[in-house]
C-alpha cells in the first residue's frame, strides 16, 4: 500500500493550490499549479488533484490543447504515481512531454528531501 503524503509535503502542496486559487494573473496561477504538480507526483490522489486543477484552469483559459492534454494526464497520472514512474520535476503541462525529467526548484527539492530523510530515519528506528 502506498504511503500517505507526509505533512510537510502536504502543507506545501495545499499552499500551492491556494496560491493558484487566489492569484490574480494567469502566469501566477499556472506557476503555482506546476509547483503543486512537482510536489504531488509520488502520490496518486494529490497528483490527480493537481492535474484536475490544471484541467479546470485550461478550460477557463479556453485552451483546448492544454485541456485535452490534461485529460490524458488525468488518466495516466495516478497509475504513473502508483508505479513510481512519474518523471521527477515534470511540471505537468501539455507543453512538456509526459516522461520528461526536469530540474526541481531548490525550495521544493528541500521539502521533498526533508521528507526522504524523515522516511529513512523512521524506517531505521523500527
N, C-alpha and C positions, 0 to 999 in steps of 0.2 A: 504494500500500500504506500502511495506517495506521502512524503512528509508535508505537513502544513507549512504555509509561508511563514517564516519567522517574523516576530513582532516588529523588528526594526525595518525589515524589508516591506512588510505590510504597511507600516506607517508612511514610509516614503512613497510607496505606490499610491496609497489613498490621497496623499498630499498632491501628487502629480495629477490625479484625476480631478481633485478640487480645483487645482490651478487651471486645468483645461476648461472647467465649467465657468470659472469666474474671469478668465482672461477677456480682454476687450478687443483683441485683434486675432485674426486667423493664424498668423505665424506663431504667436504665443500659445494658442490652443493646440496646434499641431506639435509644437516642440514638447509641450507637457505630455501629450499622448504618446509621443515617441519615447520619452523618458519612462513613462509608466510601462510601456511595452518592454523596454530593456529590462526593467526590474522584474517583470512578471513571467518571463519566458520559461522559467523552470517549474512553474505551477500552472496546471491546465486551466483551472477556473479563472484565476486572475488574468492569465494570458488571453483567454476568450473574452473576458470583460474589456481588456484593452482594445482588442480588435472590434468589439461591438461599438465602443465609443468612437473609434475611428470611422466605422461604417456610418454611424449617425452624423458625424461631422461632415463626411463626404457627401451625404445626402443634402445636408443644409447648404453646402457649397455648390450643390448641383454638379458635382464632379463624378460623372458616370464611370470613368476609368477607375478612379480610386474606389468608388463604391463596389464595383464588380470585383476588384482586387481584394477588397476586404471580405466579400462573401467567400471567396476562395480561402482566404486566411482564417475565417471563422470555421470553415470545415476542416482544415488541416492543422490549425494551431494547437488545439488541445491534444490530439494524438501525438504531435511532434514533442510537446512538453512531456507527456507520459512516457515516451520512448527515449527521452533525453537527447532529442535530435534538433532542438531549437538552436539556431546559429547565434553564438554569443555576440552581443552588441547590435544585432539587427534591429533597426528602428520600426519595422513592421509596416512600412508604407509600400504602395504599389510600385513606386519608382526604384525600389530596391528588390533584388531577387529574393525569393523565398529562402534560399540557403546561403545567402551572402553573410559572411562573418564581417563584423565591423568593430572599430575600437569602442570601448565602453568609456563614457565620460568619467573622469577621475573621481568625482564625488559619488557617482553611482557604483563605481568599482569598489570604493572604500566600504560602502554599505553592504554590497554583496560579499566582499572579502571578510568583513567582520562576521557575517553570518556563517561563513565557512569555518572560521576559527572557532566560533561557539559550537557549531555542529561537531567538529572534530574533537574538541575538548570534552563535550558531553558524552560522546561515544567512548572515549578513553576512560572516563570515570565510572563507567558501568561495570 
